[in-house]
Amino acid sequence: MAGFKINDRLKELEAQGEKFVSFEFFPPKTDEGVKALMSRAERYSKQEPVFMDMTWGAGGSTSDLTMDLCITMNGNGINSNMHLTCTNMEEEKIDVALKTAKENGIRNIVALRGDPPAGQEEWTATEGGFTCALDLVKYIRKEYDDFFCIAVSGYPEGHPNAIKKVENEDTLTDAEKGRLVKMEDGLYVCHDADFKGEMEYLKAKVDAGADIIITQMIFDASVYSSFVQACRDYGITVPIIPGIMCISNHGGFARMTKFCKSRVPEDVVTALGAAKEDKEQFRQVSIEYGIKLCRELQAGGAPGLHFYTLNLEKVTLGILTGLGLNKVPE
């Protein structure tokens, strides 16, 4: 079954004054995990999401499975949004992926540079491949015109590589203070000059043909609002969808926020830390925080809510229930 372009649907929803939800998954490592995920995706489909993402995997390690899962989801009536990265991908492999996607009615691509392969700290371009997401966006548009809706990532605090340790807090501008990230070894920020470069690069991706922006996981609604305003100031007019991490355990939360250098409100850090030894209490704190964050994002004009599910359900559905959006209440 052919999918539909996300950007076309978002225009319809905007005209109707309606919001939406969407979900992201990653390819499991085992056959049993794949079966469980497909069952879960089928249950998630009852929430009537505009789309479901499937990640590509570090270093393109799950590329074949990502494609298979997206084809299966489309066949089950789920509008898939397939991640495609430059990592370990020569132009020929990109061609095969895009051709296969088109042949199977996949209409949506998330164009990413990608993370380094496992065991490799720094990202390097593959010989005969692309150097960045901008190259990939340009190539997709050149070869496939407007067949695909292209999504790109946005980094409200700045890309992790552009976030540096603060040497003197007194010199920070108000804008920098709004992006300030507290980590174990001190304060970090994407300085204004670096953030300007980030915005110019994002604008270039949109000018090259990107239709929507999906943000890195957001923990502070004010960071999203400031990012949206910055985008508009730079002439970026496409929809900007906030990504919400559905926090399932403290270890994963700590790892991801450290890796992404995410700005997290101090009260959230404290509440999650206090509940980390009690699984049920931690889940409840996570759900309550997720509800509060989503309400603030909605109040700030977010067109929809994109949930990083971590291939799980309870926290995501708990948040949807608290928002009055769960279409299959328990």
KEPA-228582 format. One record per residue (C-alpha): residue number from 1; residue in one letter; y negated, z, x negated. Coordinates in nm, 3 decimals. Example, Ala and Ser with C-alpha at 12.3 -4.5 7.8 and 13.67 -1.06 7.14 Angstrom:
% residues 2
> n  res  v  w  u
> 1  a  0.450  0.780  -1.230 .
> 2  s  0.106  0.714  -1.367 .
This chain:
% residues 330
> n  res  v  w  u
> 1  m  0.000  0.000  0.000 .
> 2  a  -0.337  -0.098  -0.143 .
> 3  g  -0.590  0.175  -0.200 .
> 4  f  -0.963  0.153  -0.137 .
> 5  k  -1.260  0.186  -0.368 .
> 6  i  -1.393  0.540  -0.379 .
> 7  n  -1.757  0.435  -0.403 .
> 8  d  -1.727  0.227  -0.083 .
> 9  r  -1.588  0.527  0.104 .
> 10  l  -1.855  0.760  -0.033 .
> 11  k  -2.128  0.530  0.099 .
> 12  e  -1.968  0.550  0.444 .
> 13  l  -1.945  0.930  0.428 .
> 14  e  -2.305  0.962  0.311 .
> 15  a  -2.423  0.747  0.602 .
> 16  q  -2.228  0.973  0.837 .
> 17  g  -2.358  1.292  0.673 .
> 18  e  -2.005  1.401  0.583 .
> 19  k  -1.866  1.568  0.271 .
> 20  f  -1.523  1.524  0.113 .
> 21  v  -1.260  1.680  -0.111 .
> 22  s  -1.045  1.532  -0.385 .
> 23  f  -0.778  1.665  -0.620 .
> 24  e  -0.661  1.613  -0.978 .
> 25  f  -0.309  1.642  -1.119 .
> 26  f  -0.142  1.580  -1.455 .
> 27  p  0.198  1.417  -1.518 .
> 28  p  0.476  1.678  -1.552 .
> 29  k  0.709  1.680  -1.852 .
> 30  t  1.041  1.686  -1.661 .
> 31  d  1.206  1.491  -1.381 .
> 32  e  1.221  1.810  -1.175 .
> 33  g  0.850  1.860  -1.234 .
> 34  v  0.776  1.505  -1.117 .
> 35  k  0.970  1.560  -0.795 .
> 36  a  0.789  1.889  -0.733 .
> 37  l  0.451  1.728  -0.797 .
> 38  m  0.517  1.441  -0.559 .
> 39  s  0.612  1.691  -0.289 .
> 40  r  0.296  1.884  -0.363 .
> 41  a  0.084  1.569  -0.355 .
> 42  e  0.232  1.487  -0.015 .
> 43  r  0.127  1.830  0.111 .
> 44  y  -0.218  1.790  -0.042 .
> 45  s  -0.253  1.456  0.135 .
> 46  k  -0.268  1.646  0.464 .
> 47  q  -0.610  1.770  0.349 .
> 48  e  -0.728  1.409  0.386 .
> 49  p  -0.881  1.378  0.038 .
> 50  v  -1.081  1.069  -0.046 .
> 51  f  -0.873  1.035  -0.363 .
> 52  m  -0.632  1.205  -0.600 .
> 53  d  -0.666  1.176  -0.978 .
> 54  m  -0.378  1.146  -1.222 .
> 55  t  -0.458  1.213  -1.586 .
> 56  w  -0.345  0.984  -1.869 .
> 57  g  -0.227  1.251  -2.113 .
> 58  a  -0.349  1.330  -2.465 .
> 59  g  -0.304  1.030  -2.689 .
> 60  g  -0.179  0.814  -2.404 .
> 61  s  0.143  1.016  -2.418 .
> 62  t  0.210  0.992  -2.044 .
> 63  s  0.068  0.647  -1.975 .
> 64  d  0.381  0.497  -1.819 .
> 65  l  0.439  0.803  -1.602 .
> 66  t  0.074  0.813  -1.498 .
> 67  m  0.104  0.454  -1.379 .
> 68  d  0.431  0.521  -1.196 .
> 69  l  0.289  0.827  -1.021 .
> 70  c  -0.025  0.642  -0.912 .
> 71  i  0.185  0.356  -0.776 .
> 72  t  0.403  0.605  -0.589 .
> 73  m  0.102  0.785  -0.445 .
> 74  n  -0.051  0.459  -0.328 .
> 75  g  0.282  0.367  -0.170 .
> 76  n  0.272  0.697  0.017 .
> 77  g  -0.074  0.627  0.152 .
> 78  i  -0.261  0.839  -0.103 .
> 79  n  -0.566  0.674  -0.260 .
> 80  s  -0.506  0.715  -0.634 .
> 81  n  -0.770  0.735  -0.905 .
> 82  m  -0.599  0.655  -1.235 .
> 83  h  -0.727  0.791  -1.564 .
> 84  l  -0.733  0.538  -1.849 .
> 85  t  -0.823  0.638  -2.203 .
> 86  c  -0.898  0.463  -2.531 .
> 87  t  -0.672  0.693  -2.732 .
> 88  n  -0.379  0.508  -2.894 .
> 89  m  -0.455  0.209  -2.672 .
> 90  e  -0.497  -0.136  -2.822 .
> 91  e  -0.673  -0.396  -2.610 .
> 92  e  -0.335  -0.546  -2.516 .
> 93  k  -0.216  -0.213  -2.374 .
> 94  i  -0.539  -0.175  -2.178 .
> 95  d  -0.484  -0.525  -2.038 .
> 96  v  -0.132  -0.440  -1.927 .
> 97  a  -0.247  -0.117  -1.763 .
> 98  l  -0.529  -0.283  -1.570 .
> 99  k  -0.316  -0.580  -1.467 .
> 100  t  -0.038  -0.351  -1.344 .
> 101  a  -0.289  -0.135  -1.156 .
> 102  k  -0.440  -0.436  -0.982 .
> 103  e  -0.099  -0.580  -0.892 .
> 104  n  -0.006  -0.250  -0.728 .
> 105  g  -0.324  -0.202  -0.528 .
> 106  i  -0.477  0.071  -0.745 .
> 107  r  -0.852  0.024  -0.693 .
> 108  n  -0.991  0.320  -0.889 .
> 109  i  -1.006  0.389  -1.263 .
> 110  v  -1.147  0.686  -1.454 .
> 111  a  -1.264  0.534  -1.784 .
> 112  l  -1.246  0.788  -2.067 .
> 113  r  -1.244  0.797  -2.442 .
> 114  g  -0.967  1.057  -2.424 .
> 115  d  -0.869  1.355  -2.635 .
> 116  p  -0.708  1.330  -2.979 .
> 117  p  -0.326  1.301  -2.983 .
> 118  a  -0.131  1.627  -3.011 .
> 119  g  -0.160  1.773  -3.360 .
> 120  q  -0.473  1.572  -3.447 .
> 121  e  -0.804  1.756  -3.449 .
> 122  e  -1.047  1.465  -3.460 .
> 123  w  -1.048  1.153  -3.243 .
> 124  t  -1.017  0.819  -3.419 .
> 125  a  -1.020  0.470  -3.270 .
> 126  t  -0.698  0.272  -3.267 .
> 127  e  -0.707  -0.052  -3.465 .
> 128  g  -0.765  -0.331  -3.215 .
> 129  g  -0.875  -0.080  -2.952 .
> 130  f  -1.194  0.066  -2.811 .
> 131  t  -1.422  0.324  -2.970 .
> 132  c  -1.558  0.495  -2.659 .
> 133  a  -1.562  0.506  -2.280 .
> 134  l  -1.863  0.274  -2.272 .
> 135  d  -1.657  0.001  -2.438 .
> 136  l  -1.387  0.051  -2.177 .
> 137  v  -1.632  0.034  -1.885 .
> 138  k  -1.780  -0.289  -2.022 .
> 139  y  -1.436  -0.441  -2.071 .
> 140  i  -1.315  -0.355  -1.719 .
> 141  r  -1.625  -0.507  -1.564 .
> 142  k  -1.601  -0.819  -1.781 .
> 143  e  -1.236  -0.881  -1.703 .
> 144  y  -1.211  -0.756  -1.343 .
> 145  d  -1.564  -0.783  -1.207 .
> 146  d  -1.597  -0.535  -0.917 .
> 147  f  -1.228  -0.506  -0.824 .
> 148  f  -1.214  -0.148  -0.951 .
> 149  c  -1.433  0.149  -0.872 .
> 150  i  -1.500  0.297  -1.215 .
> 151  a  -1.554  0.669  -1.257 .
> 152  v  -1.681  0.826  -1.579 .
> 153  s  -1.710  1.185  -1.690 .
> 154  g  -2.030  1.386  -1.702 .
> 155  y  -2.090  1.700  -1.909 .
> 156  p  -2.348  1.930  -1.746 .
> 157  e  -2.370  2.162  -2.049 .
> 158  g  -2.338  1.868  -2.287 .
> 159  h  -2.023  1.728  -2.447 .
> 160  p  -1.834  2.002  -2.636 .
> 161  n  -1.889  1.811  -2.961 .
> 162  a  -2.266  1.830  -2.903 .
> 163  i  -2.271  2.204  -2.830 .
> 164  k  -2.364  2.396  -3.145 .
> 165  k  -2.396  2.761  -3.238 .
> 166  v  -2.741  2.906  -3.176 .
> 167  e  -2.914  3.020  -3.493 .
> 168  n  -3.224  3.170  -3.333 .
> 169  e  -3.222  3.248  -2.961 .
> 170  d  -3.601  3.295  -2.958 .
> 171  t  -3.655  2.923  -3.022 .
> 172  l  -3.461  2.804  -2.716 .
> 173  t  -3.643  2.609  -2.447 .
> 174  d  -3.602  2.694  -2.079 .
> 175  a  -3.374  2.393  -2.035 .
> 176  e  -3.158  2.504  -2.327 .
> 177  k  -3.136  2.856  -2.186 .
> 178  g  -3.000  2.706  -1.864 .
> 179  r  -2.717  2.544  -2.063 .
> 180  l  -2.651  2.842  -2.289 .
> 181  v  -2.283  2.923  -2.340 .
> 182  k  -2.160  3.266  -2.446 .
> 183  m  -1.846  3.265  -2.660 .
> 184  e  -1.662  3.534  -2.854 .
> 185  d  -1.841  3.455  -3.178 .
> 186  g  -2.189  3.410  -3.037 .
> 187  l  -2.412  3.182  -2.831 .
> 188  y  -2.382  2.804  -2.821 .
> 189  v  -2.599  2.531  -2.670 .
> 190  c  -2.650  2.159  -2.654 .
> 191  h  -3.006  2.135  -2.784 .
> 192  d  -3.258  1.920  -2.598 .
> 193  a  -3.250  1.640  -2.856 .
> 194  d  -2.871  1.619  -2.836 .
> 195  f  -2.877  1.645  -2.456 .
> 196  k  -3.118  1.352  -2.448 .
> 197  g  -2.859  1.149  -2.639 .
> 198  e  -2.592  1.262  -2.393 .
> 199  m  -2.800  1.146  -2.098 .
> 200  e  -2.884  0.813  -2.260 .
> 201  y  -2.514  0.750  -2.321 .
> 202  l  -2.427  0.842  -1.962 .
> 203  k  -2.699  0.607  -1.838 .
> 204  a  -2.551  0.332  -2.055 .
> 205  k  -2.209  0.384  -1.895 .
> 206  v  -2.360  0.361  -1.547 .
> 207  d  -2.567  0.055  -1.640 .
> 208  a  -2.248  -0.106  -1.774 .
> 209  g  -2.080  -0.066  -1.437 .
> 210  a  -1.970  0.292  -1.368 .
> 211  d  -1.983  0.367  -0.994 .
> 212  i  -1.942  0.746  -0.985 .
> 213  i  -1.959  1.045  -1.219 .
> 214  i  -1.707  1.330  -1.208 .
> 215  t  -1.822  1.633  -1.400 .
> 216  q  -1.639  1.849  -1.648 .
> 217  m  -1.530  2.172  -1.479 .
> 218  i  -1.827  2.366  -1.341 .
> 219  f  -1.846  2.745  -1.328 .
> 220  d  -2.218  2.787  -1.265 .
> 221  a  -2.372  2.597  -0.973 .
> 222  s  -2.718  2.604  -1.130 .
> 223  v  -2.585  2.405  -1.425 .
> 224  y  -2.466  2.135  -1.184 .
> 225  s  -2.802  2.124  -1.004 .
> 226  s  -2.990  2.094  -1.333 .
> 227  f  -2.754  1.821  -1.449 .
> 228  v  -2.799  1.621  -1.129 .
> 229  q  -3.177  1.647  -1.163 .
> 230  a  -3.156  1.536  -1.527 .
> 231  c  -2.947  1.236  -1.421 .
> 232  r  -3.198  1.139  -1.155 .
> 233  d  -3.483  1.176  -1.405 .
> 234  y  -3.301  0.927  -1.629 .
> 235  g  -3.261  0.680  -1.341 .
> 236  i  -2.893  0.754  -1.280 .
> 237  t  -2.848  0.718  -0.905 .
> 238  v  -2.468  0.707  -0.857 .
> 239  p  -2.282  0.995  -0.685 .
> 240  i  -2.219  1.296  -0.911 .
> 241  i  -1.910  1.488  -0.805 .
> 242  p  -1.868  1.844  -0.934 .
> 243  g  -1.531  1.938  -1.080 .
> 244  i  -1.399  2.282  -0.986 .
> 245  m  -1.122  2.446  -1.190 .
> 246  c  -0.880  2.636  -0.968 .
> 247  i  -0.819  2.933  -1.197 .
> 248  s  -0.456  3.045  -1.180 .
> 249  n  -0.427  3.278  -1.480 .
> 250  h  -0.654  3.443  -1.733 .
> 251  g  -0.497  3.282  -2.039 .
> 252  g  -0.552  2.931  -1.910 .
> 253  f  -0.905  3.015  -1.802 .
> 254  a  -0.989  3.152  -2.149 .
> 255  r  -0.839  2.853  -2.330 .
> 256  m  -1.008  2.590  -2.117 .
> 257  t  -1.352  2.749  -2.118 .
> 258  k  -1.331  2.788  -2.497 .
> 259  f  -1.216  2.428  -2.546 .
> 260  c  -1.483  2.285  -2.315 .
> 261  k  -1.755  2.536  -2.417 .
> 262  s  -1.826  2.603  -2.050 .
> 263  r  -2.109  2.821  -1.924 .
> 264  v  -1.949  3.096  -1.713 .
> 265  p  -2.156  3.365  -1.532 .
> 266  e  -2.103  3.707  -1.689 .
> 267  d  -1.997  3.866  -1.359 .
> 268  v  -1.719  3.609  -1.323 .
> 269  v  -1.594  3.676  -1.677 .
> 270  t  -1.593  4.050  -1.606 .
> 271  a  -1.419  4.024  -1.267 .
> 272  l  -1.146  3.792  -1.393 .
> 273  g  -1.093  4.004  -1.703 .
> 274  a  -1.056  4.321  -1.496 .
> 275  a  -0.790  4.157  -1.278 .
> 276  k  -0.590  3.976  -1.546 .
> 277  e  -0.294  4.218  -1.544 .
> 278  d  -0.240  4.193  -1.167 .
> 279  k  -0.130  3.845  -1.059 .
> 280  e  -0.215  3.885  -0.691 .
> 281  q  -0.548  4.052  -0.757 .
> 282  f  -0.638  3.784  -1.013 .
> 283  r  -0.559  3.510  -0.763 .
> 284  q  -0.773  3.676  -0.499 .
> 285  v  -1.066  3.716  -0.738 .
> 286  s  -1.028  3.352  -0.838 .
> 287  i  -1.025  3.239  -0.475 .
> 288  e  -1.329  3.448  -0.383 .
> 289  y  -1.521  3.317  -0.682 .
> 290  g  -1.415  2.959  -0.600 .
> 291  i  -1.540  2.994  -0.243 .
> 292  k  -1.877  3.128  -0.362 .
> 293  l  -1.915  2.852  -0.622 .
> 294  c  -1.824  2.575  -0.377 .
> 295  r  -2.072  2.704  -0.119 .
> 296  e  -2.345  2.705  -0.382 .
> 297  l  -2.252  2.352  -0.489 .
> 298  q  -2.258  2.235  -0.128 .
> 299  a  -2.595  2.402  -0.074 .
> 300  g  -2.718  2.224  -0.385 .
> 301  g  -2.637  1.884  -0.235 .
> 302  a  -2.298  1.804  -0.390 .
> 303  p  -2.151  1.500  -0.208 .
> 304  g  -1.803  1.650  -0.225 .
> 305  l  -1.575  1.886  -0.416 .
> 306  h  -1.325  1.772  -0.678 .
> 307  f  -1.057  2.032  -0.752 .
> 308  y  -0.872  2.053  -1.083 .
> 309  t  -0.553  2.188  -0.927 .
> 310  l  -0.350  2.238  -1.248 .
> 311  n  -0.061  2.104  -1.035 .
> 312  l  -0.065  2.424  -0.828 .
> 313  e  -0.161  2.501  -0.468 .
> 314  k  -0.231  2.862  -0.378 .
> 315  v  -0.577  2.901  -0.532 .
> 316  t  -0.696  2.557  -0.421 .
> 317  l  -0.577  2.606  -0.064 .
> 318  g  -0.717  2.959  -0.061 .
> 319  i  -1.059  2.821  -0.151 .
> 320  l  -1.034  2.548  0.113 .
> 321  t  -0.935  2.807  0.375 .
> 322  g  -1.230  3.027  0.281 .
> 323  l  -1.463  2.728  0.315 .
> 324  g  -1.319  2.639  0.654 .
> 325  l  -1.195  2.308  0.512 .
> 326  n  -0.819  2.366  0.512 .
> 327  k  -0.679  2.113  0.757 .
> 328  v  -0.336  2.278  0.751 .
> 329  p  -0.414  2.651  0.780 .
> 330  e  -0.126  2.891  0.724 .
